């Protein structure tokens, strides 16, 4: 029984760690590249968690990477 539980926890832990890494990456991107609205984006990414990081990724970061 403990093998099943530990296997499930290990399986569930991987996506959680990936989401945390994504949030840290977006906070790093905000701090490094955002000149205006830096504080606002940090608050959004921190308080809205993954949704905030996704919003930043699809609005600001992709626009900067494309060069628009």
Biotite code that builds the C-alpha atoms (Angstrom):
import biotite.structure as struc

atoms = struc.array([
    struc.Atom([0.000, 0.000, 0.000], chain_id="A", res_id=1, res_name="UNK", atom_name="CA", element="C"),
    struc.Atom([2.792, 2.427, 0.822], chain_id="A", res_id=2, res_name="UNK", atom_name="CA", element="C"),
    struc.Atom([4.390, 1.788, -2.563], chain_id="A", res_id=3, res_name="UNK", atom_name="CA", element="C"),
    struc.Atom([1.198, 2.911, -4.293], chain_id="A", res_id=4, res_name="UNK", atom_name="CA", element="C"),
    struc.Atom([0.967, 6.057, -2.197], chain_id="A", res_id=5, res_name="UNK", atom_name="CA", element="C"),
    struc.Atom([4.623, 6.948, -2.651], chain_id="A", res_id=6, res_name="UNK", atom_name="CA", element="C"),
    struc.Atom([4.365, 6.288, -6.385], chain_id="A", res_id=7, res_name="UNK", atom_name="CA", element="C"),
    struc.Atom([1.336, 8.550, -6.621], chain_id="A", res_id=8, res_name="UNK", atom_name="CA", element="C"),
    struc.Atom([3.080, 11.296, -4.659], chain_id="A", res_id=9, res_name="UNK", atom_name="CA", element="C"),
    struc.Atom([6.124, 11.089, -6.902], chain_id="A", res_id=10, res_name="UNK", atom_name="CA", element="C"),
    struc.Atom([3.885, 11.205, -9.976], chain_id="A", res_id=11, res_name="UNK", atom_name="CA", element="C"),
    struc.Atom([1.948, 14.204, -8.621], chain_id="A", res_id=12, res_name="UNK", atom_name="CA", element="C"),
    struc.Atom([5.092, 16.008, -7.509], chain_id="A", res_id=13, res_name="UNK", atom_name="CA", element="C"),
    struc.Atom([6.573, 16.317, -11.004], chain_id="A", res_id=14, res_name="UNK", atom_name="CA", element="C"),
    struc.Atom([3.860, 18.618, -12.456], chain_id="A", res_id=15, res_name="UNK", atom_name="CA", element="C"),
    struc.Atom([3.852, 20.703, -9.284], chain_id="A", res_id=16, res_name="UNK", atom_name="CA", element="C"),
    struc.Atom([7.610, 21.233, -9.509], chain_id="A", res_id=17, res_name="UNK", atom_name="CA", element="C"),
    struc.Atom([7.318, 22.119, -13.200], chain_id="A", res_id=18, res_name="UNK", atom_name="CA", element="C"),
    struc.Atom([4.655, 24.731, -12.451], chain_id="A", res_id=19, res_name="UNK", atom_name="CA", element="C"),
    struc.Atom([6.780, 26.247, -9.691], chain_id="A", res_id=20, res_name="UNK", atom_name="CA", element="C"),
    struc.Atom([9.783, 26.362, -12.041], chain_id="A", res_id=21, res_name="UNK", atom_name="CA", element="C"),
    struc.Atom([7.623, 28.080, -14.683], chain_id="A", res_id=22, res_name="UNK", atom_name="CA", element="C"),
    struc.Atom([6.509, 30.711, -12.171], chain_id="A", res_id=23, res_name="UNK", atom_name="CA", element="C"),
    struc.Atom([10.098, 31.357, -11.089], chain_id="A", res_id=24, res_name="UNK", atom_name="CA", element="C"),
    struc.Atom([11.136, 31.664, -14.745], chain_id="A", res_id=25, res_name="UNK", atom_name="CA", element="C"),
    struc.Atom([8.378, 34.233, -15.389], chain_id="A", res_id=26, res_name="UNK", atom_name="CA", element="C"),
    struc.Atom([9.291, 36.242, -12.274], chain_id="A", res_id=27, res_name="UNK", atom_name="CA", element="C"),
    struc.Atom([12.926, 36.247, -13.427], chain_id="A", res_id=28, res_name="UNK", atom_name="CA", element="C"),
    struc.Atom([11.816, 37.404, -16.878], chain_id="A", res_id=29, res_name="UNK", atom_name="CA", element="C"),
    struc.Atom([9.724, 40.214, -15.373], chain_id="A", res_id=30, res_name="UNK", atom_name="CA", element="C"),
    struc.Atom([12.603, 41.422, -13.204], chain_id="A", res_id=31, res_name="UNK", atom_name="CA", element="C"),
    struc.Atom([15.143, 41.258, -16.015], chain_id="A", res_id=32, res_name="UNK", atom_name="CA", element="C"),
    struc.Atom([13.197, 42.625, -18.982], chain_id="A", res_id=33, res_name="UNK", atom_name="CA", element="C"),
    struc.Atom([10.181, 44.652, -17.844], chain_id="A", res_id=34, res_name="UNK", atom_name="CA", element="C"),
    struc.Atom([10.947, 48.341, -17.506], chain_id="A", res_id=35, res_name="UNK", atom_name="CA", element="C"),
    struc.Atom([7.449, 49.649, -16.903], chain_id="A", res_id=36, res_name="UNK", atom_name="CA", element="C"),
    struc.Atom([4.774, 47.826, -14.926], chain_id="A", res_id=37, res_name="UNK", atom_name="CA", element="C"),
    struc.Atom([7.424, 45.623, -13.293], chain_id="A", res_id=38, res_name="UNK", atom_name="CA", element="C"),
    struc.Atom([5.811, 45.736, -9.850], chain_id="A", res_id=39, res_name="UNK", atom_name="CA", element="C"),
    struc.Atom([2.359, 45.089, -11.311], chain_id="A", res_id=40, res_name="UNK", atom_name="CA", element="C"),
    struc.Atom([3.520, 41.999, -13.207], chain_id="A", res_id=41, res_name="UNK", atom_name="CA", element="C"),
    struc.Atom([5.340, 40.615, -10.183], chain_id="A", res_id=42, res_name="UNK", atom_name="CA", element="C"),
    struc.Atom([2.180, 41.026, -8.103], chain_id="A", res_id=43, res_name="UNK", atom_name="CA", element="C"),
    struc.Atom([0.080, 39.347, -10.812], chain_id="A", res_id=44, res_name="UNK", atom_name="CA", element="C"),
    struc.Atom([2.463, 36.403, -11.212], chain_id="A", res_id=45, res_name="UNK", atom_name="CA", element="C"),
    struc.Atom([2.862, 35.897, -7.459], chain_id="A", res_id=46, res_name="UNK", atom_name="CA", element="C"),
    struc.Atom([-0.786, 36.302, -6.450], chain_id="A", res_id=47, res_name="UNK", atom_name="CA", element="C"),
    struc.Atom([-2.392, 34.595, -9.447], chain_id="A", res_id=48, res_name="UNK", atom_name="CA", element="C"),
    struc.Atom([0.161, 31.768, -9.423], chain_id="A", res_id=49, res_name="UNK", atom_name="CA", element="C"),
    struc.Atom([0.181, 29.696, -12.609], chain_id="A", res_id=50, res_name="UNK", atom_name="CA", element="C"),
    struc.Atom([-2.636, 31.672, -14.249], chain_id="A", res_id=51, res_name="UNK", atom_name="CA", element="C"),
    struc.Atom([-0.708, 34.910, -13.722], chain_id="A", res_id=52, res_name="UNK", atom_name="CA", element="C"),
    struc.Atom([2.473, 33.371, -15.111], chain_id="A", res_id=53, res_name="UNK", atom_name="CA", element="C"),
    struc.Atom([0.576, 32.119, -18.166], chain_id="A", res_id=54, res_name="UNK", atom_name="CA", element="C"),
    struc.Atom([-0.999, 35.540, -18.721], chain_id="A", res_id=55, res_name="UNK", atom_name="CA", element="C"),
    struc.Atom([2.435, 37.154, -18.598], chain_id="A", res_id=56, res_name="UNK", atom_name="CA", element="C"),
    struc.Atom([3.912, 34.515, -20.898], chain_id="A", res_id=57, res_name="UNK", atom_name="CA", element="C"),
    struc.Atom([1.229, 34.852, -23.573], chain_id="A", res_id=58, res_name="UNK", atom_name="CA", element="C"),
    struc.Atom([0.979, 38.648, -23.475], chain_id="A", res_id=59, res_name="UNK", atom_name="CA", element="C"),
    struc.Atom([4.307, 40.222, -22.606], chain_id="A", res_id=60, res_name="UNK", atom_name="CA", element="C"),
    struc.Atom([7.049, 37.662, -23.069], chain_id="A", res_id=61, res_name="UNK", atom_name="CA", element="C"),
    struc.Atom([5.899, 36.340, -26.427], chain_id="A", res_id=62, res_name="UNK", atom_name="CA", element="C"),
    struc.Atom([5.537, 39.902, -27.704], chain_id="A", res_id=63, res_name="UNK", atom_name="CA", element="C"),
    struc.Atom([9.101, 40.722, -26.588], chain_id="A", res_id=64, res_name="UNK", atom_name="CA", element="C"),
    struc.Atom([10.546, 37.533, -28.093], chain_id="A", res_id=65, res_name="UNK", atom_name="CA", element="C"),
    struc.Atom([8.831, 38.201, -31.427], chain_id="A", res_id=66, res_name="UNK", atom_name="CA", element="C"),
    struc.Atom([10.304, 41.693, -31.405], chain_id="A", res_id=67, res_name="UNK", atom_name="CA", element="C"),
    struc.Atom([7.008, 43.538, -31.647], chain_id="A", res_id=68, res_name="UNK", atom_name="CA", element="C"),
])
